Amino acid sequence: MDREELVRKRQELKDRLAAIRRDLGGGLARDMEDQAQQLENQDTLMEISRVTEQELERIEQALRALDQGEDS
C-alpha cells in the first residue's frame, strides 16, 4: 500500500471506530427481548472494535515507517 492508501484506510478505520462507540453508548431498550439482542450485538461490536483497533495500529506503524524512511 502506498501512503495515500494508508491514510485513506486509517480514516475509514477511525470512522468505523467512532460509529461503533456511538452504537455502544446508545443505552439499552426497555423491552427485555430487545435488550437481549442488544447485548449480543454489543459483544459482536466489541470484538469488531478490538480487531479494528489492531488494524489501525498496523496502519499507524506503516505510516510511521514511511515517515522515517522519508526523513532518511
C-alpha positions in Angstrom: 0.0 0.0 0.0 1.2 3.5 -0.7 0.9 6.4 1.7 -2.3 7.7 0.2 -4.0 4.3 0.5 -2.8 4.0 4.1 -4.1 7.5 5.0 -7.5 6.6 3.4 -7.6 3.3 5.2 -6.7 5.0 8.5 -9.6 7.4 8.2 -12.0 4.6 7.3 -11.0 2.7 10.5 -11.3 5.8 12.6 -14.8 6.4 11.2 -15.7 2.8 11.9 -14.5 3.0 15.5 -16.5 6.2 16.0 -19.6 4.6 14.7 -19.1 1.5 17.0 -18.5 3.7 20.0 -21.8 5.6 19.2 -23.6 2.3 19.0 -22.2 1.0 22.2 -23.0 4.2 24.1 -26.6 4.2 23.0 -28.1 2.5 26.0 -30.5 -0.4 26.2 -34.1 -0.7 25.1 -36.9 -1.2 27.7 -38.1 -4.4 26.2 -36.3 -7.4 27.6 -36.1 -9.3 24.3 -34.7 -6.2 22.6 -32.2 -5.9 25.5 -31.0 -9.4 25.0 -30.5 -8.8 21.3 -28.6 -5.5 22.0 -26.3 -7.3 24.5 -25.5 -9.9 21.9 -24.8 -7.1 19.4 -22.6 -5.3 21.9 -20.4 -8.4 22.2 -20.0 -8.5 18.5 -19.4 -4.8 18.3 -16.7 -5.0 21.0 -14.9 -7.7 19.0 -15.1 -5.7 15.8 -13.8 -2.7 17.7 -10.8 -4.8 19.0 -9.9 -6.0 15.6 -10.3 -2.6 14.0 -8.1 -1.0 16.7 -5.4 -3.7 15.9 -5.7 -2.9 12.2 -5.5 0.8 12.9 -2.3 0.3 14.9 -0.7 -1.6 12.0 -1.6 1.2 9.6 -0.2 3.8 12.1 3.0 1.7 12.3 3.3 1.5 8.5 2.8 5.3 8.2 5.5 5.9 10.8 7.8 3.6 8.9 7.2 5.5 5.7 7.7 8.9 7.5 11.0 7.6 9.0 12.1 6.4 5.5 11.3 9.9 4.1 13.3 11.6 6.7 16.4 9.5 5.9 
